[in-house]
Each structure stands twice: as C-alpha cells, then as structure tokens.
C-alpha cells in the first residue's frame, strides 16, 4: 500500500488532535485504533517499538508518537503534520482559557469553584503516581532509586535536573538488561540524525537569540527556562510540575501557587498533551506582566521552545530505533530515569496536597533540610471533603475526568455561595 496523501494525513491527525482528551493512555489507545486497526498505517510491531522509544524521551510521549507516525508515512512533513495537529487544538483552547481566567478568575464564585478543581488535581496526581509506579518499579533497585529521589526532593530540596542525571548513571550500572538477551546492535547511520539535530537546534534557538538581542528580559527568561524544562521532562508533565512550580513561583515570581494549581486543573480539560500547562503558565505570566499582547507573545514563545525539541528527538532518533534496541547500558540509564520519575511524582503529590488542604505551609531551610511543613491548625476541611469526593468518583466509580472536575467545581461553588469555603 502506498503512503497516504498529505490531505489524508491532515484529516486523520486533525481528528486525533481534536479527540485527544484523557491523558496519554487514552490518546495512545485512540492512535492505535486510527493508525493500526482502521488504516494499517503502522504495523503492531512498529507501533509498539515506537511507543517504547517515545516513552524513553523527554517530552509528551503521545505527541511524539503522533510525530513518529506521520514521519513514518511522509517523512519530515508528515511528522510536522502529525505532531503539530496533535498540539494545535489544545493550544487554541488553552489560549482561550488563559484569557478567560485572567478576566474572571478573581471573581469570588470562580475562586471558590477552583478549590474543587484543585482538590481534584491532588487526586489526579495520586492516580498518576499509582499508574507510573505499577509500570516502572519492577524490582528492588527501581524502588530504591524512587525512594532516594523522593527523599532528596522532599526533605533536602536537591535540584531536579541533578537527580535525573544521577538516576541515569545508577540505571546504566544497576538496571541495564542482560547484554546476551539484547538484540545485536544494527549498523549506525548518523547522517539523518545529525542533520535533524543541526537544523532543529538552529530553529529552536533562533527566537531565543532574537529575544536576547532585543534585550527582552522577561521573554528571554521565559524562553530559557522552558527550553531547559523541555530537556528534562522525562516521565511527562507530572514529573516536572514541582520543579516548574518552584521556579516560576519562588524564583521568578511570575505566578503564585494557587494559579499554578489552577493551570494544571484547566490543562486537564483540554485536548492534547498535559505539558500544555507550560503554555498556560507562560501566557498567564505575560498577561500579569504586560497585558493581552504580551500574553500572546509569551504563549507563542513557550509553545515554540517546549515542542520544537519534541520534533528534534523524533526526527533525530527515529532512524536509530534499531540501534538503540542493542544498547543495554542506555536502556538501563533510561530505566533509572523512569524509576526516578516515581519519586518525583510522589514529591509532587505531597507538595500539592499540603498547599490545597492547608491554608498555611511553612518552609524549613536550615542549610541541610529544605522541606515544607503544613500548619495543622489551618486544615481546609471543605477541600479535603472535595478531594474525597473526587477520589471516590475517579478511582472507585471510574468516572471521566471532565465529569469529576465539573462535579467538584459545582460543589465548591455551592459551598462558596454559602460561605463554607
């Protein structure tokens, strides 16, 4: 069968982008149906090998899988169509949500409703922790790495990128598969990959260099931070949310903790990858800094530096998939990173829970310890009750995420009208 036309690619990937609600699992299932079952654009083995490869990369695996699928059909232009249309619908919705949030987010009723959203976010992150742990922690070494990373983050406040690097090193030594069981390494062809890295790197850096030349300090800081984030986003958006929150709230002061949690809650309601939360943060920071015009520019810059690397990883790495299968140390390093992600999300769960369920959280920083401690007397009972409702509906009854967010927001709004929150 010949390659599909660009029109067919645009139609299919546009539909996937519009329907890609529900997180990576639902998105990957949708792509399997569209690309493997309905159209035979990818074989089962190609789909699974590509998915395994994408799960090892920094960035959103579902978006990168869509990029790979398009690349497999029509090369670079097909990859741009597949990945671009996976992101575009959600980015448009997110831009509208940011502007609406900036206009109405300070109203008392809306603020009350967001308490329900924030309580649900805690449950969402705990559910993500359970799913990732089930997949990633298959032996004692993985559990040890995950626990060590959690302690290093929650108690000692060590930098997230440093822990990712250390986990990769431990994994290369400790978690590498048996070399005799690994397939023989295929012949390495660096040419296409080096071209993709060179051209993609120039495109990635060009807007940042322009901003530096224009002495646009806010946009430069935004671009540099989210460029760094794009390189260390192993394990999806949940893995870097605590690091992102600490940086944008404490270091730069662009937004506050409550706004960060609202951003995640709204990002859960859009199609496309959850890492679009970076667009929300960038646009909201721009809105607060200089109004709608700066918000739109900040959103465009954030999207560029977040997603251009995703295309680079695929265009550079896809031709090397066969070779990567024969590199046990590299596979071990990536397994170490995956185990570390469990500890990172566990830290995020406690961090979010503390800030949602307690009105006051203090930071202990004595040169050795760097951790948060909630004040028990400031417990927010209604938020805790709303989280229990969300947990019952999401984890026990199996309701859809959008329905649960709607219920908890409505309950919080009713409580707010009666002065309970």
C-alpha atoms as one frame of an Amber mdcrd trajectory, in Angstrom:
protein
   0.000   0.000   0.000   1.361   3.467  -0.889   1.847   6.334   1.511  -1.287
   8.325   2.352  -1.714  11.760   0.832  -0.981  14.889   2.832  -4.715  15.605
   2.783  -5.440  12.225   4.389  -2.691  12.769   6.953  -4.105  16.173   7.829
  -7.631  14.798   8.158  -6.692  11.843  10.366  -4.241  13.646  12.629  -6.579
  16.622  12.892  -9.285  14.283  14.189  -6.830  12.687  16.624  -5.847  16.131
  17.912  -9.461  17.187  18.458 -10.360  13.946  20.283  -7.182  13.547  22.350
  -8.703  14.040  25.790  -7.993  11.898  28.808  -4.211  11.802  29.087  -1.547
   9.647  27.405  -3.250   6.271  27.874  -6.473   7.388  26.168  -4.535   9.264
  23.472  -2.322   6.269  22.663  -5.375   3.999  22.513  -7.038   6.431  20.089
  -3.947   6.483  17.857  -3.710   2.686  17.887  -7.291   2.467  16.639  -6.832
   5.141  13.964  -3.374   4.147  12.727  -3.107   0.385  13.300  -6.620  -1.035
  13.394  -8.531   1.218  10.987  -5.882   2.169   8.435  -2.892  -0.124   8.697
  -0.538   2.870   8.511   1.623   1.221  11.182   2.085  -2.461  11.944   1.550
  -3.660  15.504   5.295  -4.175  15.982   6.145  -0.735  14.564   3.580   0.901
  16.847   4.839  -0.844  19.991   8.513  -0.234  19.248   7.832   3.427  18.503
   5.783   3.766  21.695   8.594   2.229  23.768  11.059   4.629  22.153   8.842
   7.679  22.777   8.349   6.742  26.424  12.116   6.963  26.916  12.338  10.518
  25.542  11.846  13.813  27.364   8.516  15.364  26.475   4.957  14.088  25.916
   5.103  10.528  24.585   1.697  10.647  22.859   2.593  13.772  20.875   5.927
  12.240  19.904   4.211   9.014  18.869   1.948  11.054  16.570   5.055  12.755
  15.171   6.705   9.380  14.553   3.599   8.018  12.845   3.480  10.992  10.484
   7.238  10.743   9.838   6.898   7.051   9.046   4.360   7.850   6.326   5.654
  11.030   4.693   8.991  11.931   6.284   9.584  15.280   7.968   6.484  16.968
   6.516   4.360  14.065   7.729   5.924  14.283  11.189   5.214  18.009  11.362
   1.577  17.358  10.427   1.188  14.513  12.934   2.799  16.250  15.885   1.585
  19.736  15.044  -2.070  18.793  14.749  -1.839  16.813  17.972  -0.881  20.030
  19.801  -2.742  22.758  17.892  -6.369  22.196  19.049  -5.355  22.058  22.712
  -3.142  25.138  22.321  -6.046  27.144  20.888  -8.354  26.052  23.713  -5.645
  26.781  26.285  -5.137  30.315  24.958  -8.860  30.997  25.343  -8.845  29.541
  28.873  -5.955  31.763  29.936  -7.669  34.911  28.702 -10.925  33.889  30.394
  -9.048  33.061  33.591  -7.361  36.462  33.533 -10.734  38.165  33.119 -12.909
  36.148  35.511 -10.507  34.205  37.749 -10.582  36.765  40.559 -14.378  36.656
  40.996 -15.295  35.145  44.413 -17.538  32.458  42.910 -14.900  31.425  40.381
 -12.242  31.317  43.081 -14.489  29.075  45.166 -15.067  26.730  42.224 -11.332
  26.417  41.676 -10.994  24.963  45.167 -12.891  21.962  43.822 -10.615  21.843
  40.787  -7.501  21.976  42.976  -8.794  19.199  45.238  -9.363  17.051  42.144
  -5.851  17.811  40.899  -4.413  16.205  44.038  -6.360  13.017  43.311  -5.305
  13.103  39.641  -1.634  13.276  40.590  -2.003  10.434  43.109  -3.687   8.339
  40.407  -0.825   9.112  38.027   1.661   8.072  40.716  -0.033   4.703  41.084
  -0.056   4.062  37.334   3.583   5.066  36.816   4.764   3.026  39.808   2.987
  -0.088  38.542   4.827   0.178  35.225   8.220   1.476  36.329   9.034  -0.331
  39.578   9.521  -3.986  38.748  12.368  -4.784  41.149  14.171  -3.657  44.301
  16.742  -1.401  42.524  13.961   0.653  40.967  12.216   1.045  44.327  15.480
   2.187  45.921  16.076   4.811  43.220  12.490   6.069  43.504  12.678   6.310
  47.311  16.067   8.037  47.216  14.826  10.618  44.713  11.714  11.292  46.804
  13.800  11.864  49.948  16.297  14.034  48.079  13.500  16.242  46.750  11.058
  16.400  49.650  13.486  16.555  52.582  16.677  18.021  51.139  15.368  20.022
  48.178  18.073  18.878  45.762  17.798  20.123  42.159  15.567  18.071  39.876
  17.961  18.000  36.850  20.798  16.744  39.088  18.674  13.855  40.344  17.678
  12.883  36.820  21.359  12.715  35.854  22.316  10.663  38.911  19.407   8.272
  38.332  20.512   7.751  34.741  24.008   6.884  35.943  22.718   4.426  38.529
  20.386   2.856  35.989  23.203   2.365  33.476  25.090   0.309  36.060  22.260
  -1.222  38.049  19.260  -1.630  35.736  20.746  -2.483  32.355  19.275  -5.628
  30.785  21.339  -8.754  30.218  23.589  -7.998  27.237  23.238 -11.563  25.975
  19.457 -11.071  25.853  19.704  -7.811  23.924  19.394  -7.872  20.132  22.614
  -7.256  18.248  23.194  -3.590  17.533  22.301  -2.654  13.977  24.538  -0.556
  11.779  24.587   3.020  12.982  23.729   5.711  10.415  24.324   9.124  11.934
  23.779  11.292   8.861  19.986  11.869   9.028  20.115  12.261  12.807  22.900
  14.829  12.757  21.076  16.858  10.110  17.901  16.825  12.198  19.810  17.921
  15.300  21.639  20.689  13.437  18.650  22.175  11.634  16.288  21.645  14.559
  18.749  23.143  17.034  19.097  26.298  14.955  15.317  26.663  14.679  14.890
  26.021  18.397  17.480  28.620  19.373  16.682  31.332  16.820  13.761  33.028
  18.668  15.684  32.901  21.935  18.683  34.632  20.349  16.376  37.279  18.881
  14.875  37.947  22.318  18.339  38.232  23.835  19.318  40.689  21.079  16.192
  42.759  21.762  17.010  42.784  25.496  13.503  41.444  26.228  14.378  40.194
  29.701  11.011  38.715  30.670  10.564  36.792  27.415  14.213  35.708  27.451
  13.875  34.299  30.965  10.658  32.563  29.902  12.292  31.047  26.814  15.435
  29.921  28.633  13.523  28.278  31.477  11.051  26.382  29.314  13.862  25.353
  26.958  15.605  23.779  29.947  12.366  22.171  31.034  11.919  20.595  27.594
  15.202  18.720  28.007  14.437  17.254  31.452  10.732  16.422  31.043  11.194
  12.668  31.384   8.040  10.918  32.537   5.600  13.536  31.317   4.301  16.781
  32.776   3.650  15.394  36.263   7.355  14.659  36.700   8.389  18.305  36.325
   5.442  20.146  37.846   7.053  20.563  41.267  10.288  21.806  39.692   8.339
  24.111  37.375   6.206  25.424  40.226   9.207  26.125  42.428  10.926  28.031
  39.638   8.026  30.109  38.304   6.552  30.832  41.757   9.553  31.189  44.059
  12.466  32.058  41.778  10.802  34.252  39.131   7.566  35.209  40.919   5.616
  35.109  37.650   2.516  33.481  39.212   1.540  32.157  42.648   0.985  28.602
  43.875  -2.813  28.795  43.594  -2.594  29.935  39.987  -0.180  27.095  39.232
  -2.666  24.536  40.519  -5.487  26.200  38.598  -3.307  25.939  35.493  -2.935
  22.191  35.922  -6.650  21.729  36.540  -7.548  23.614  33.366  -4.868  21.810
  31.363  -6.578  18.543  32.293  -9.737  19.731  30.496  -8.133  20.394  27.097
  -7.287  18.008  24.260  -3.625  17.349  23.562  -0.652  16.776  25.882  -0.774
  17.839  29.522   2.522  19.669  29.063   0.381  22.433  27.535   0.270  23.580
  31.147   3.520  25.364  30.244   1.586  27.476  27.733  -0.902  28.419  30.457
   1.909  29.443  32.795   3.736  31.414  30.105   0.613  33.207  28.905  -0.644
  33.989  32.416   2.781  35.333  33.375   2.725  37.512  30.255  -0.811  38.676
  30.985   0.138  39.730  34.501   3.363  41.322  33.265   2.051  43.355  30.341
  -1.480  42.560  29.233  -3.024  40.530  26.405  -0.418  41.386  23.758   2.481
  40.169  25.868   0.422  37.123  26.911   0.002  36.044  23.286   3.710  36.524
  22.527   4.687  34.695  25.724   2.379  31.820  24.821   3.901  31.534  21.342
   7.445  31.572  22.749   6.574  28.957  25.348   4.957  26.660  22.783   7.958
  27.004  20.466  10.656  26.144  22.997   8.530  23.377  24.530   7.566  21.483
  21.383  10.318  22.102  18.827  12.609  19.778  20.849   9.953  17.055  20.639
  10.208  17.119  16.854  14.010  17.091  17.072  14.021  13.972  19.288  11.829
  12.098  16.798  13.478  13.239  13.567  16.919  12.537  15.054  16.080   9.385
  16.985  13.556   7.525  14.857  16.192   6.392  12.321  18.221   4.962  15.236
  15.480   2.866  16.875  17.005  -0.424  15.719  20.436   0.628  17.017  19.050
   1.763  20.384  17.496  -1.672  20.914  21.022  -3.115  21.091  22.399  -0.703
  23.730  21.793  -2.247  27.182  23.581   0.480  29.156  21.490   3.175  27.503
  18.333   1.184  28.199  19.433   0.852  31.830  20.025   4.602  32.111  16.558
   5.320  30.786  15.080   2.748  33.199  16.814   4.603  36.019  15.192   7.849
  34.918  11.798   6.127  34.767  12.219   4.871  38.340  13.239   8.365  39.458
  10.028   9.771  37.979   8.046   7.779  40.570   9.869   9.571  43.374   9.380
  12.900  41.618   5.616  12.421  41.293   5.384  11.240  44.925   7.020  14.514
  45.963   4.593  16.429  43.751   1.624  14.628  45.342   2.622  15.701  48.855
   3.516  19.207  47.731   0.130  19.746  46.078  -1.760  18.112  48.961  -0.062
  20.363  51.506  -0.928  23.537  49.598  -4.535  22.520  48.871  -5.510  21.100
  52.265  -3.771  23.670  54.483  -4.115  27.441  54.373  -0.573  27.928  55.654
   2.552  25.989  54.714   5.968  26.942  56.091   9.352  26.131  54.579  12.146
  24.718  56.730  15.548  25.660  55.292  18.452  25.363  57.724  21.234  24.646
  55.274  20.708  20.869  55.398  16.971  20.327  55.253  14.789  22.145  52.746
  11.214  20.944  53.126   7.672  22.158  53.629   5.573  21.668  56.757   1.836
  22.420  56.782   0.350  24.079  59.869  -2.231  21.568  61.235  -4.490  24.274
  62.651  -5.037  25.660  59.139  -6.559  22.461  57.731  -9.097  23.218  54.982
 -11.908  20.765  55.746 -14.066  21.506  52.662 -11.108  20.982  50.317 -10.366
  17.644  51.977 -14.016  16.572  51.592 -13.995  17.586  47.921 -10.839  15.535
  47.375 -12.566  12.512  48.917 -15.499  13.023  46.551 -13.102  13.260  43.590
 -11.246  10.116  44.711 -14.488   8.176  45.050 -15.690   9.213  41.592 -12.367
   8.907  39.752 -10.640   5.953  41.410 -13.597   3.910  42.671 -16.513   4.645
  40.355 -14.345   5.217  37.270 -15.989   8.461  36.159 -14.432  10.522  33.375
 -12.113  13.336  34.387 -14.179  16.156  32.876 -17.291  14.955  34.710 -15.464
  14.795  38.032 -13.974  18.264  37.574 -17.451  19.580  36.812 -18.957  17.982
  39.919 -16.252  19.148  42.333 -16.224  22.669  40.881 -20.007  22.881  41.203
 -19.942  21.597  44.793 -17.213  24.086  45.679 -19.201  26.894  44.068 -22.286
  25.987  46.118 -20.150  25.884  49.264 -18.710  29.288  48.355 -22.162  30.824
  47.945 -22.989  29.583  51.452 -19.757  30.923  52.949 -18.243  27.491  53.595
 -15.071  27.983  51.552
